Structure formats: structure tokens, C-alpha cells
């Protein structure tokens, strides 16, 4: 009997040790002997949708009585408690965090009804117990642990540099952000239902203002289905912005969907108007390409030139594993470093100051052409000209969507014959392609978009530049920028010949405009260059060779001379650097005036001279009669005094203080102006010698016998008077207008402009 008692005592001791060991590990206390029956459970615990693991204990309760608990470290994401109770007991759950020593203040909507011997979940299919954080607001500021009812309230309360966390999927109005702030969406989505914006245009979700640094990460943004007619921009950005691991969903950007105007339909998921922008991580951007009035204008994002409104050009960098879906618009700078495999960019539009940098990209590039009508009874365009070049290598005409649309003209320049040759597709198919690196003239009577689809150029382009001895335009060749970013002449090289200073680009008005040596050639733009000899291996490189660049220490500056009227302008340069001058050529549009610098019997658009020059002759040809203004600007050089003399009227002006306005006709002598670099003010313009009083021109201090001549603005004589010592000449016989007064006396010639009212 004693032996039996000893064994029983040992069994009770072992059981007590086992149960005591279990309860000592757990915070929630219970005694299995208090219950008649049990069941088994394999569970996973979620807090706000996230599966829990680690040192968190699960307790099973009926009221305040614990019916089981588990903290099984062998399976970090599984809980396998024995559940005790009586059939019909409704049991709930609590959590205890052993790391902080607290019962977690969570809400649990999950319950079970106890059944004897039931299995609640299995290892492959665990029973899910859902806990949620009690509502304290939609957002909180991390640094202060303050909660806010809405994201807008949190943004308003945040200070510079603080982080806001979104606590739940929420819906609310658009928000203007004018501070440095990070919004961590915490895997939640914010849905806009009312827009914000400037003036009457309140159709933006977020509006991020200039001068701030903003980070949007770890979540999503979209527009409510019921509010789709209110929005056309999801995020309007002027700040330095980082978008990381975000889902920017623009499928409900549909403000213009009911418009009948084909130019409407624009929508922008992310519109970047200023600042440095980085789109990184796994960020997805999805444009509305279905229900807008013009689906081709549903943009995933843009890099937009807003310099006319005082903003700096934005620089946008894309380096994401997410998918970009929609069109892309670039009039500033875009760097594409990486795109997700699911990306579907319908096209990238490059216009204005737009530049696209990439490390190899297959896509569609769009260049917009504005239509220009051909005058009646005339088969030739006056304006509406573009120079174009392929960014995808040599391409068949028929493969460039929009190229052959409507009534169009397409030319290349034949240097050997000094002819612009029409290279439309012909019956004998002589011309069927745009060649890599070749520039072309293009014009159309209708608006059209040229779509170049393929692998974008990344390698150097090499071909031949011709030079035909004896031609007046020997060495002029129209090359094309084969890349999607700006190049300069430093990108060009070739053995056996030199290139003249600068180059020509064509304005849409048909004017060949000379450009300084360091000027840029835009993507897909042509440039007319001049070589001094044939270059068989002329190369346009993607990166400019350093040896071809003019260093800052070598640059001796230049003078820019510009003449304009209400419709057109023309430019000439004087370069004080060593080099070959660029010959002046006739404009494609015969109505555009011409200004040039004659040197040794030859006319230059860019003339090279030494710095010690005292005078520069400037020639001007007016193609139509009218008023013109001439202005001169010194670039990278300085002059104490610079004067323009009008040889026709004798008038002299200080160009450092004012521009000169004059009237010209097509019959005027071209050799009209001289720019001089004087050390003292010419006597004839030192002071006014005439003043008007009560309708009379009064002249004093006349030396000896003098002749006073009155000329109209065209330089034609109106009246002449012989005077001595002083004069009082009535203006009653003169019509209202501007006149030039010339006076010749013993001191020389004086010229002054007067206005008769």
C-alpha cells in the first residue's frame, strides 16, 4: 500500500509540475480541472489585417474567466491552445504583449461557440482571429503621437519635417500641402471626393506647393467613383517630391469626359510643374485611358515647363519596379532609369524644352506639328515649318504615323546642287525613309502628331557631310539630332575638315536663325551646319567629346544683334573667338527681314573678329515696309560704351541704354548701320539742340551759317531752312508724326528726333 501511495504521489507531482510550468509561462491564468470538456485549436492572429508573430500571447475568455491560452514559440505565427468549456459557451479573445508587459487595447470581433472535441482550424487552414485598433482617428503625427479625425487635419497640424501616418482606408477632400512633410500611407488608401486648386479650377487631389519637400510612400491614392466628374489631376506638384511604393490610380480622373471639344480630355495622374521629383520603389501610376473625351491625352505623369509663370523647370526621375500606364508629356527634363515589366506607355510627347534621358528604351515618341494653311493661289508654305529628325534610327516613311497625313511637304537639303529636294514618297520609290542623323524640312496644312515607334537611339551616328567647291553655299548640310535630349556642336566631330561657328535652326515662321556655338539643338530637331570640306565620317555622339568643347577660359564672348518688327525677327552675331564665320543665307520665308555683318565682301550671320575691333558694320534688308527695332546684347564680354549709328538718318544711340526704332523699306541701302565702341559720347548726341515750345522748333547756339533739314521717318526731305545764330521754326506746316532734324553748322552735323502732335 505504501508503494501505491508513493507512485500516486509521484504522478500528481508530475502533473502539477507540468500544469504549473505551462501556467508560469503564460500571463493569462486558467485551471483545466475547472472545466468538464475541451477542444483543440490551430489559429493565426491578425491585428489590423497583419498576421502576428513573436512574443504575443493569445487568451480565450468567457467574460473575465480564462478558458485557455497559448504562446507557442515553436511556431511563431501559429497558436495551438487547448480550449476548455461547456457546450454552448460563447468565447472571445484577448492578447498580451510580453515585450511591453501589457494587455493590448484592441477590439476583437471574432468569437467561437464551444463544442466538445471540436477542431477549430488546422495547420494548413488555421482559424483566423481578427483584432483591430480602436478608432482614434484617420491619421496621426508620428513624432507627437497625436491623432486626427482626417488626413487634412493632420497635414494642417504637422510641423516641418514631421511624418503623418494614415491609420485606415479613408475618404476626404483634396489637400493643399505647403510644408515639408512625409505621409506614410501605412498600406492604406486615401480617396478624394472634393478637389482643391487655384482660382475657379478646383479639380486636383493633392496640390503640393513650391519650395517644400514632400514624401508620399507605402499606400495608394485615387478618386471616388461618385466624384469622377470633379477631377482631372490626382497630384499637382510644384515641390521637391519623392513617391515611393505608391499606387497612384487615375482611372476616375474624368472631369472632361462630357466635353465635345476634341482638345479636352486631358487628365494627369501626377503633374510635375517644378522641383526635383523621384518616383521609386514599386510605384504604380495608372492613367484613365477609357472614358475621357480624348483617350490619347490621359497622362500617367508629365514634366511640365511652367517657366512663363515663374517656376523652375522640373527634373523628374523614374526608377520603379511598378507599372506606368498611360501617356507621358515632357516639356522639361525626364530621366527614365527603370520601369516595371507591366508598363504600358502609349507614347512620350517631347515638346518645347523637353528632354528625355534613358539607358535604352523601346517606346513611342510623339512630336506635335501645328498645321499651317497654304496661301491662296500659292503652292508654297510661308510659315508652319519644322525641322524633324528620327529618334529611332532610319525609319520608313510609312512607319511614322502621321507623317503622310493631309497635305504636307517634306524636304532634305542637297548641298551639291544647292537645292531643297522634295522627298515625299514617289512613284519610283526613290525616297521612302528618314535616315538616321539626317534633318528634314516638314510642313502640313493640318495638325498632326508624328509617332516614332521603336528602340531609341543610344549609339553615335556616323555619315558623310558634303562640300562642293565653287558653290555659294558650299559645305552647308542639314543634320538632325538623333537623340531624345539636347545636343550641341560639341557632340559633333569628323576628320578632314572644320565646322564654321554656330549653326542655323529653322523657326516655324520659316526664318533660318543663327545660333551661337554653345547653343543647343533640341530632340528631333534639324540644324544647318557649314563644313569647310567633305567629312566622310562625320559623327554625332550621344556624349560630347571633351576635346571639342570650348572651355570657359577660352571663351571671349560675343555680341548678339537682333532686329524685329511685329511679325518677324532676325539675328546676327559677332564672335570674338577664333573660328570660321557662318555665312548668311536667305530665309525660307521671303517676308522675314535679314540682318548680317559684312566682312571683306562676304556676309555673315556669325562673323568672327578680334576683340580690339573699334567698329562693326551691320547690314539690314527689310522685306516689307514698316517699323523695326534693333537691339544689341553683349554676351560673356563687357563694353563701357557701345553706340549705333544710323547712316541713313545720322541718328546715334547708346545701345547700353536703349534699343533703336526706325522705319525701313525694301529699297533702302542695306549698309545702313555701324556699331562703334567709343570712349566718349559723340558730340551730336551729347545733348538735345532743339526744344519745342508753343508749336515752334527753337534752336540756339548756332555757329555761323547753318542749314536745318526736316526728314520724315523714311528719310525723305520735308523742308529745309537757312539760319544763323538761332532759329524759331514753326511746325504748323508739319503733319502729326515723328521727324528727324539734321543741322549742319561750323561745329559739324547734329541729329535729333522730334514728335509733332
C-alpha positions in Angstrom: 0.0 0.0 0.0 2.8 2.3 0.8 4.3 1.6 -2.7 1.0 2.6 -4.4 0.7 5.8 -2.5 4.3 6.7 -3.4 3.5 6.1 -7.2 0.3 8.1 -7.0 2.1 10.9 -5.2 4.7 11.0 -7.9 2.1 11.1 -10.7 0.3 14.0 -9.0 3.6 15.8 -8.6 4.5 15.4 -12.2 1.1 16.6 -13.4 1.3 19.6 -11.0 4.7 20.3 -12.4 3.5 20.1 -16.0 0.5 22.3 -15.4 2.5 24.7 -13.2 5.2 25.0 -15.9 2.5 25.9 -18.5 0.8 28.5 -16.4 4.1 30.0 -15.3 4.9 30.7 -19.0 1.6 32.4 -19.6 0.1 35.6 -18.4 -3.5 34.5 -18.7 -4.2 32.1 -15.8 -6.6 29.1 -16.0 -7.0 25.7 -14.4 -8.0 22.8 -16.7 -9.6 21.0 -13.8 -12.2 23.7 -13.6 -13.8 22.6 -16.9 -15.5 19.4 -17.9 -14.6 19.3 -21.6 -12.0 20.5 -24.1 -11.5 21.1 -27.8 -8.4 21.9 -30.0 -7.5 25.0 -32.0 -4.9 25.9 -34.6 -5.2 29.7 -35.1 -3.5 32.7 -36.6 -3.9 36.2 -35.1 -4.3 39.4 -37.3 -4.1 42.9 -36.0 -5.5 45.4 -38.5 -5.1 42.7 -41.1 -1.5 41.9 -40.4 -0.6 38.4 -39.2 1.2 38.5 -35.8 4.2 36.6 -34.6 6.7 36.9 -31.8 6.1 37.3 -28.1 2.3 37.9 -28.1 0.1 35.6 -26.0 -3.4 34.6 -27.0 -6.1 34.2 -24.3 -9.6 32.6 -24.6 -12.3 34.1 -22.4 -15.9 33.9 -21.3 -16.4 37.1 -19.6 -13.4 37.5 -17.3 -12.7 33.8 -16.9 -9.9 32.4 -19.0 -10.7 29.2 -20.9 -7.3 28.6 -22.4 -4.2 30.4 -23.6 -1.2 29.8 -25.9 2.3 31.2 -26.5 3.9 28.6 -28.7 7.4 29.8 -29.8 8.0 26.7 -31.9 5.5 28.0 -34.5 5.9 31.8 -34.4 2.8 32.6 -36.5 0.5 29.8 -35.1 -1.3 29.5 -31.8 -2.4 25.9 -30.7 -4.2 26.3 -27.4 -6.5 23.7 -25.8 -9.9 25.3 -25.4 -11.9 24.4 -22.3 -15.6 24.9 -21.6 -19.2 23.7 -21.7 -21.1 23.1 -24.9 -22.7 26.4 -25.9 -20.2 28.7 -24.2 -19.6 31.8 -26.4 -15.8 32.5 -26.1 -13.9 35.7 -27.1 -10.2 36.5 -27.3 -7.5 38.8 -25.8 -3.8 39.5 -26.5 -1.0 40.1 -24.0 2.3 41.5 -25.3 5.2 40.0 -23.3 7.6 42.6 -24.8 5.9 45.6 -23.1 4.0 43.6 -20.3 0.6 44.9 -21.2 -2.8 43.5 -22.4 -3.2 45.1 -25.8 -6.2 47.6 -26.0 -7.6 46.0 -29.1 -11.1 45.2 -30.3 -11.9 41.6 -31.4 -14.9 40.8 -33.5 -14.1 37.1 -33.6 -15.9 34.6 -31.3 -16.5 30.9 -31.1 -19.3 28.7 -29.7 -17.7 25.9 -27.7 -18.4 22.3 -28.8 -16.8 19.3 -27.1 -14.0 17.8 -29.1 -14.3 20.2 -32.0 -11.2 21.2 -34.0 -11.1 25.0 -34.7 -8.7 25.2 -37.6 -5.9 23.0 -38.9 -2.2 23.7 -39.7 -2.9 24.2 -43.4 -6.1 26.1 -42.8 -5.8 27.9 -39.5 -8.7 29.6 -37.7 -8.3 33.4 -38.1 -8.8 35.7 -35.1 -9.2 39.3 -36.1 -8.1 42.2 -33.9 -8.4 45.9 -34.8 -7.0 49.0 -33.3 -9.8 51.1 -31.7 -10.6 54.2 -33.8 -8.7 57.2 -32.7 -8.8 59.0 -36.0 -7.9 58.5 -39.6 -4.3 59.7 -39.2 -1.7 60.6 -36.6 1.6 62.6 -36.4 4.3 60.1 -35.6 6.5 62.5 -33.6 3.8 63.7 -31.3 1.5 60.6 -31.2 -1.4 62.9 -31.7 -4.5 61.5 -33.6 -6.7 63.4 -36.0 -10.1 62.7 -37.5 -8.9 63.4 -41.0 -5.8 63.4 -43.0 -6.4 67.0 -43.9 -6.4 67.9 -40.2 -3.2 66.0 -39.6 -1.5 67.8 -42.5 -2.6 71.2 -41.2 -1.3 70.5 -37.7 2.0 69.0 -38.7 5.2 71.0 -38.5 8.1 71.0 -41.0 9.9 67.7 -41.1 7.2 65.6 -39.4 5.7 62.3 -40.6 2.0 61.6 -40.8 0.7 58.0 -40.8 -2.7 57.1 -42.3 -4.4 54.6 -39.9 -7.2 53.4 -42.1 -8.5 53.5 -45.6 -10.3 56.8 -45.7 -12.1 59.2 -48.0 -12.0 63.0 -47.9 -11.4 66.3 -49.6 -8.3 67.4 -51.6 -5.4 68.8 -49.6 -3.0 71.7 -50.3 0.4 70.9 -48.8 2.6 73.9 -48.1 5.3 72.4 -45.7 8.0 69.8 -45.6 6.1 66.6 -44.7 6.2 62.8 -45.1 2.9 61.0 -45.5 3.2 57.2 -44.7 0.0 55.7 -46.0 0.8 52.5 -44.0 -0.6 50.2 -46.7 -3.8 52.2 -46.7 -5.6 54.2 -49.5 -6.8 57.8 -49.4 -9.7 58.5 -51.7 -10.5 62.1 -52.8 -14.1 63.2 -53.0 -13.7 67.0 -53.3 -11.0 68.8 -55.3 -8.7 71.7 -54.5 -6.8 74.1 -56.8 -6.2 77.7 -57.8 -8.9 80.2 -58.6 -12.0 78.6 -60.0 -10.2 75.4 -61.1 -10.6 73.1 -58.1 -10.0 69.8 -59.8 -6.9 68.5 -58.1 -6.5 65.9 -55.3 -3.2 66.8 -53.7 -1.7 70.2 -54.5 1.9 70.4 -53.4 3.3 73.9 -53.4 6.7 75.2 -54.5 9.6 75.4 -52.1 8.6 72.3 -50.0 9.9 68.8 -49.7 7.2 66.1 -49.7 7.4 62.3 -49.4 4.4 60.1 -50.3 5.0 56.4 -49.5 3.6 53.0 -48.8 0.0 53.2 -50.0 -2.5 54.5 -52.5 -4.4 57.5 -53.8 -7.5 57.5 -56.0 -10.7 59.4 -56.7 -14.1 58.3 -55.6 -16.3 56.9 -58.4 -19.1 59.3 -57.4 -16.6 62.3 -57.7 -15.0 61.4 -61.1 -16.5 64.4 -62.9 -14.8 66.8 -60.5 -11.2 65.7 -61.0 -8.6 65.8 -63.8 -5.3 65.8 -61.7 -4.7 63.4 -58.9 -1.5 65.1 -57.7 -0.5 68.5 -58.9 3.1 69.1 -57.8 5.4 72.1 -57.6 7.5 70.7 -54.7 10.6 68.5 -54.3 8.7 65.2 -54.3 9.5 61.6 -53.6 6.9 59.0 -54.4 7.9 55.5 -53.1 5.9 52.3 -53.1 2.7 54.1 -54.0 -0.3 53.1 -56.2 -1.5 56.3 -57.9 -4.8 55.3 -59.5 -6.1 57.8 -62.0 -8.9 55.7 -63.6 -11.5 58.1 -62.1 -9.9 61.3 -63.4 -12.8 62.1 -65.8 -13.6 65.8 -65.4 -13.6 66.4 -69.2 -15.4 63.2 -70.2 -18.5 65.0 -71.3 -16.7 67.7 -73.3 -17.3 67.8 -77.0 -14.1 69.7 -77.6 -11.5 67.3 -79.1 -8.8 69.3 -77.4 -10.3 68.5 -74.0 -9.9 65.1 -72.3 -6.6 65.8 -70.6 -6.1 64.1 -67.3 -2.9 63.8 -65.3 -2.3 61.3 -62.5 0.9 63.2 -61.4 1.5 66.6 -62.9 5.0 68.0 -62.2 5.4 71.7 -62.7 8.6 72.4 -60.7 11.0 70.8 -58.3 13.1 67.6 -58.2 10.8 64.6 -58.4 11.8 60.9 -57.7 9.4 58.0 -58.5 11.0 55.0 -56.8 10.3 51.6 -55.2 7.3 49.7 -56.5 5.2 52.6 -57.6 2.4 52.1 -60.0 0.8 55.0 -61.9 -2.3 54.3 -63.9 -4.0 56.8 -66.2 -7.6 57.0 -67.3 -7.4 55.7 -70.8 -11.0 54.7 -71.2 -13.8 57.2 -70.6 -12.1 60.6 -71.3 -13.2 62.5 -74.4 -9.7 62.1 -75.8 -8.1 58.9 -74.5 -4.8 59.7 -76.1 -4.5 62.6 -73.7 -4.7 60.6 -70.5 -1.3 61.1 -68.9 0.3 59.0 -66.3 2.6 61.9 -65.5 4.4 64.9 -67.0 7.4 67.1 -66.6 5.9 70.4 -67.5 7.6 73.7 -68.4 5.9 76.4 -66.3 8.8 79.0 -66.6 6.4 81.5 -68.1 4.7 81.6 -64.6 8.0 82.0 -62.7 8.6 78.3 -61.9 11.9 76.5 -62.4 11.9 73.6 -64.9 11.2 70.3 -63.0 13.5 67.3 -63.2 11.6 64.0 -63.0 13.4 60.7 -62.4 11.6 57.3 -62.8 13.3 54.3 -61.2 10.5 51.9 -60.3 9.6 48.2 -60.5 6.0 49.2 -60.7 3.9 49.6 -63.8 3.4 53.0 -65.6 0.3 53.0 -67.7 -0.8 55.9 -69.9 0.8 58.7 -71.9 3.8 60.8 -70.8 4.2 64.5 -71.6 7.7 66.1 -71.4 8.5 69.8 -71.8 11.1 69.8 -69.1 13.6 67.0 -68.1 12.7 63.4 -67.7 15.2 60.7 -66.6 13.9 57.1 -67.1 16.3 54.7 -65.2 13.9 51.8 -64.8 10.3 50.8 -65.5 8.3 47.8 -64.3 7.6 45.0 -66.7 3.9 45.7 -66.8 4.4 49.3 -68.0 2.3 50.3 -71.0 3.3 53.8 -72.1 1.1 54.8 -75.1 3.6 57.5 -76.1 6.1 60.0 -74.7 5.5 63.5 -76.1 8.6 65.7 -76.3 7.9 69.4 -76.9 9.5 72.8 -76.2 12.3 72.4 -73.7 11.6 68.7 -73.2 14.4 66.3 -72.8 14.3 62.5 -72.3 17.3 60.7 -70.9 17.4 56.9 -70.7 19.7 53.9 -70.8 18.0 52.2 -73.6 14.2 52.3 -74.1 11.7 50.9 -76.6 8.7 53.2 -76.8 6.8 55.6 -79.0 7.9 59.2 -79.2 5.4 61.9 -80.3 6.3 65.2 -82.0 3.4 67.6 -82.5 3.1 69.5 -85.7 0.8 72.5 -85.9 -0.9 72.8 -89.2 -0.4 75.9 -91.4 -2.5 76.8 -94.4 -1.0 77.4 -97.8 -1.9 80.9 -99.1 -4.5 81.1 -101.9 -3.1 80.8 -105.4 0.2 79.7 -104.0 1.6 76.2 -103.8 4.2 77.0 -101.1 4.0 77.4 -97.4 5.0 80.8 -95.9 5.1 79.6 -92.3 4.4 76.5 -90.3 7.8 74.9 -91.0 9.6 72.4 -88.7 12.9 70.6 -89.0 12.5 67.0 -87.9 14.8 64.0 -87.3 14.1 60.4 -86.3 14.9 59.3 -82.7 14.7 55.6 -83.6 17.3 55.4 -86.4 16.5 55.1 -90.1 12.7 54.5 -90.5 10.4 54.1 -93.4 8.0 57.0 -94.1 5.0 54.7 -93.8 6.2 53.6 -90.3 6.0 57.1 -89.0 2.3 57.5 -88.0 1.0 61.0 -89.0 3.9 61.8 -91.4 1.9 61.3 -94.6 -1.4 62.8 -93.2 -3.1 65.5 -95.1 -1.4 67.9 -97.5 2.3 68.0 -96.5 5.8 68.8 -97.7 9.0 67.0 -96.8 12.4 68.2 -98.0 16.1 67.5 -97.5 18.9 69.8 -98.5 21.1 68.7 -101.4 24.4 70.5 -100.8 25.9 69.5 -104.2 23.1 71.1 -106.2 22.2 73.8 -103.6 18.5 72.6 -103.8 15.8 71.7 -101.4 14.6 68.4 -102.8 11.1 67.1 -102.1 11.4 63.6 -100.6 7.8 62.6 -100.5 7.1 59.0 -101.5 7.2 59.0 -105.3 6.1 56.5 -107.9 9.6 55.2 -108.4 10.1 55.0 -104.6 13.4 56.9 -104.7 12.7 58.4 -101.3 11.0 56.1 -98.8 12.7 56.6 -95.5 14.0 59.2 -93.0 17.7 58.5 -92.5 19.4 58.3 -89.1 21.0 61.7 -88.2 19.6 63.5 -91.3 17.5 66.6 -90.9 14.4 67.3 -92.9 12.0 70.2 -93.5 8.4 69.4 -92.8 5.1 71.3 -93.0 1.5 70.3 -93.1 -1.9 72.0 -93.7 -3.4 70.2 -90.8 -2.4 69.5 -87.2 -0.7 66.1 -86.9 1.3 64.1 -84.4 4.3 62.3 -85.7 4.7 59.0 -83.9 8.2 57.3 -84.0 8.0 53.8 -82.5 11.0 51.6 -81.8 14.2 51.4 -79.9 15.5 54.9 -79.1 19.0 55.8 -80.4 21.8 55.4 -77.8 24.8 55.0 -80.0 26.8 57.5 -82.1 25.5 58.2 -85.6 28.0 58.5 -88.5 27.5 59.5 -92.1 29.0 61.8 -94.8 28.9 65.6 -94.9 29.5 67.0 -98.4 31.4 70.1 -99.6 31.1 71.2 -103.2 33.8 73.6 -104.3 32.5 76.7 -106.1 29.0 76.6 -104.7 28.0 79.8 -102.9 26.6 77.6 -100.1 29.4 75.1 -100.2 29.5 72.9 -97.1 26.0 73.6 -95.8 24.3 70.3 -94.6 21.1 69.8 -92.7 21.8 67.3 -89.9 19.3 66.0 -87.4 19.5 65.4 -83.7 19.1 61.6 -83.4 18.6 61.6 -79.7 15.8 62.5 -77.3 17.8 65.1 -75.4 19.6 68.3 -76.3 22.9 68.2 -78.1 25.4 71.0 -79.0 28.2 71.3 -81.6 30.5 69.7 -79.1 28.6 66.4 -79.8 29.8 66.7 -83.4 33.2 65.6 -84.8 34.9 64.5 -88.1 38.3 64.3 -89.5 39.5 66.2 -92.6 37.5 69.5 -92.2 36.4 72.1 -89.7 32.9 73.4 -88.9 32.0 77.0 -89.0 31.0 78.9 -85.8 27.4 78.2 -84.7 24.6 76.7 -86.8 21.2 77.5 -88.2 17.8 76.3 -86.9 14.5 77.0 -88.6 11.7 78.9 -86.9 8.1 77.9 -87.5 7.8 81.2 -89.5 10.4 79.9 -92.0 13.3 82.0 -90.7 16.8 80.5 -90.6 18.0 81.7 -87.2 21.8 81.6 -86.5 22.7 80.1 -83.1 25.9 80.7 -81.1 28.5 77.9 -80.8 27.3 76.7 -77.4 23.6 76.8 -78.3 21.5 73.6 -78.1 19.8 71.5 -80.8 16.5 70.1 -79.4 15.5 66.5 -79.7 14.3 65.5 -83.2 15.3 69.0 -84.5 17.4 69.7 -87.5 20.4 72.0 -87.7 22.0 73.6 -90.8 25.8 73.4 -90.3 28.6 74.5 -92.5 31.8 72.5 -93.1 34.9 73.7 -94.8 35.4 70.4 -96.6 33.9 66.9 -97.1 33.7 64.9 -93.9 33.3 61.2 -94.8 33.0 60.1 -91.2 31.0 62.9 -89.6 29.8 61.7 -86.2 27.1 62.9 -83.8 27.9 61.4 -80.5 25.5 60.8 -77.6 28.0 62.3 -75.2 30.0 65.3 -76.2 33.8 64.7 -76.6 35.7 66.9 -74.1 38.2 67.9 -76.7 35.5 69.5 -78.8 34.3 71.8 -76.0 35.3 75.4 -75.7 36.5 75.9 -72.1 35.3 78.9 -70.1 38.8 80.4 -70.1 38.9 80.3 -73.9 35.5 81.9 -74.4 36.0 85.6 -75.3 32.3 86.4 -75.7 30.1 87.7 -78.5 27.6 90.4 -79.5 24.1 89.4 -80.4 22.3 91.8 -82.9 18.6 91.4 -83.2 16.1 93.2 -85.5 12.4 92.7 -85.3 9.0 94.0 -86.4 5.5 93.0 -85.3 5.7 89.7 -87.2 9.3 88.5 -87.6 12.8 88.8 -86.2 16.3 88.0 -87.3 19.6 87.7 -85.5 23.3 88.0 -86.3 26.3 87.5 -84.1 29.8 88.9 -83.8 32.1 86.3 -82.1 35.4 87.3 -80.6 36.6 83.7 -80.5 38.8 82.2 -83.2 36.9 80.3 -85.7 35.2 80.2 -89.1 32.3 82.6 -89.7 28.9 81.3 -90.6 27.7 82.6 -94.0 24.4 84.4 -94.1 21.7 82.5 -96.1 18.3 83.5 -97.3 15.3 82.7 -95.2 12.8 80.0 -96.2 10.1 82.7 -95.8 10.9 85.6 -98.1 9.0 88.0 -95.9 11.4 87.7 -92.9 13.9 90.6 -92.7 17.6 90.0 -92.7 20.4 91.3 -90.6 24.0 90.4 -91.1 27.6 91.5 -90.7 29.6 92.2 -93.9 33.3 91.4 -93.7 35.7 91.7 -96.7 32.9 91.5 -99.2 31.2 88.5 -97.6 28.0 88.5 -95.5 28.0 86.6 -92.2 25.3 85.5 -89.8 28.1 84.8 -87.3 31.2 86.9 -88.0 34.4 86.2 -86.2 36.5 89.3 -85.2 39.3 90.2 -82.8 38.5 91.9 -79.5 40.2 95.1 -80.3 37.8 96.0 -83.2 36.5 99.6 -83.0 33.6 99.4 -85.4 31.3 96.7 -86.7 29.3 97.3 -89.9 25.8 96.0 -89.7 23.7 95.4 -92.8 19.9 95.2 -92.8 17.4 94.3 -95.5 13.7 95.0 -94.9 11.5 92.6 -97.0 8.4 94.7 -96.2 8.0 98.4 -95.4 7.4 99.2 -91.7 8.8 100.0 -88.3 11.7 97.9 -86.9 13.6 97.8 -83.6 17.3 96.9 -83.4 18.8 95.7 -80.1 22.3 94.6 -79.2 23.4 92.5 -76.3 27.0 91.7 -75.2 27.3 88.1 -74.0 30.2 87.0 -71.9 32.0 90.3 -72.6 31.7 93.9 -71.4 31.9 97.3 -73.1 31.9 100.6 -71.3 30.2 102.4 -74.2 28.6 101.0 -77.4 26.8 103.2 -79.9 24.7 102.5 -83.0 24.9 105.0 -85.9 22.1 105.1 -88.5 23.9 106.1 -91.7 20.6 106.9 -93.3 19.3 109.4 -90.7 22.6 110.3 -88.9 21.0 109.4 -85.6 23.2 107.8 -82.9 22.0 106.0 -79.8 23.7 104.4 -76.8 22.9 100.7 -77.1 23.8 100.1 -73.5 20.8 102.3 -72.5 18.2 101.8 -75.2 17.1 100.0 -78.3 16.8 101.8 -81.6 13.5 102.0 -83.5 13.4 103.0 -87.2 11.4 102.8 -90.3 12.7 100.9 -93.4 11.6 99.9 -96.8 12.7 97.1 -99.1 14.5 99.7 -101.3 16.8 101.1 -98.6 20.5 100.7 -98.8 21.5 97.5 -96.9 24.7 99.0 -95.5 22.8 101.2 -93.0 24.3 100.7 -89.5 27.6 100.9 -87.7 28.2 99.8 -84.1 31.1 101.6 -82.5 32.9 101.2 -79.3 33.7 104.9 -78.4 35.4 106.2 -75.2 33.4 109.4 -75.2 29.8 110.3 -76.2 29.6 111.6 -79.8 29.0 115.3 -79.8 25.9 115.0 -82.0 24.1 113.1 -79.3 25.7 114.7 -76.2 22.6 116.9 -75.7 19.4 118.0 -77.4 19.9 121.1 -79.5 16.1 121.7 -80.3 13.2 122.1 -78.0 9.5 122.6 -78.9 7.6 125.5 -77.4 4.1 126.6 -78.5 4.3 124.9 -81.9 7.8 126.2 -82.7 11.2 124.4 -83.0 13.7 126.6 -81.2 17.4 126.3 -81.9 20.0 128.3 -80.1 23.9 128.4 -80.1 24.2 128.1 -83.9 27.9 128.5 -85.0 28.0 130.5 -88.3 25.6 129.9 -91.2 23.6 126.7 -90.8 21.2 124.5 -92.8 18.3 122.8 -90.9 16.7 119.9 -92.7 13.4 118.2 -91.7 13.2 114.5 -92.8 10.3 112.1 -92.3 10.7 108.7 -90.7 11.6 107.2 -94.1 14.5 109.6 -94.5 12.7 111.7 -97.2 13.2 115.5 -97.1 10.2 117.5 -96.0 11.6 121.0 -95.6 15.0 122.9 -95.5 15.9 126.2 -93.8 18.9 128.5 -93.8 19.6 130.0 -90.4 22.2 131.9 -88.4 22.9 132.2 -84.6 19.4 131.0 -83.7 16.2 129.8 -85.2 12.5 129.8 -84.5 10.8 127.4 -87.0 7.0 126.8 -86.9 5.7 123.2 -87.0 2.3 124.3 -88.3 3.1 123.0 -91.8 4.1 119.6 -90.5 1.6 116.8 -90.1 1.5 114.9 -86.8 4.2 112.3 -86.6 7.9 111.6 -85.9 10.6 113.6 -87.8 14.4 113.7 -87.9 16.0 117.1 -87.8 19.5 117.5 -89.2 21.5 120.7 -88.7 24.8 121.5 -90.4 26.8 124.4 -88.9 30.5 125.1 -88.2 30.6 122.5 -85.5 29.5 119.7 -87.8 26.3 117.6 -88.0 23.7 117.3 -85.3 20.7 115.0 -85.5 17.7 114.9 -83.2 14.3 113.2 -83.3 11.1 115.3 -82.6 7.5 114.4 -82.3 4.8 116.8 -83.7 1.4 116.3 -82.1 
